[in-house]
Amino acid sequence: MEYIKSVSEFNELIQNEKVLVDFYAEWCGPCQMLGKVLEEVDKERDDIKIVKVNTDDFLSLAKDFKIMSIPAVKVFENGKVIKEKVGFMTKNELLEFIDN
């Protein structure tokens, strides 16, 4: 799992591969719970890269992708959002979201 350090890094990552992006904030309880689920999935799956974007640090990205509630998860493929979901997900729900 990778934490975004710059907007340019984010833009580069989403262009090259299938990426699940977790938009979160440190103070958000459901975000912390989802973070633990994402860590588990990241250890088990190598077919999708998991990237975390702190919305407090990257307000411009949150605005660009119309993040109104967190946690917000978006899957990018070749730079385009192919699916998205808002709110906490269990591990099984997250795996189903990724695979379907």
Secondary structure by P-SEA (a helix, b strand, c coil): ccccccaaaaaaaaaccbbbbbbcccccaaaaaaaaaaaaaaaccccbbbbbbcccccaaaaaaaccccccbbbbbccccccccccccccaaaaaaaaac
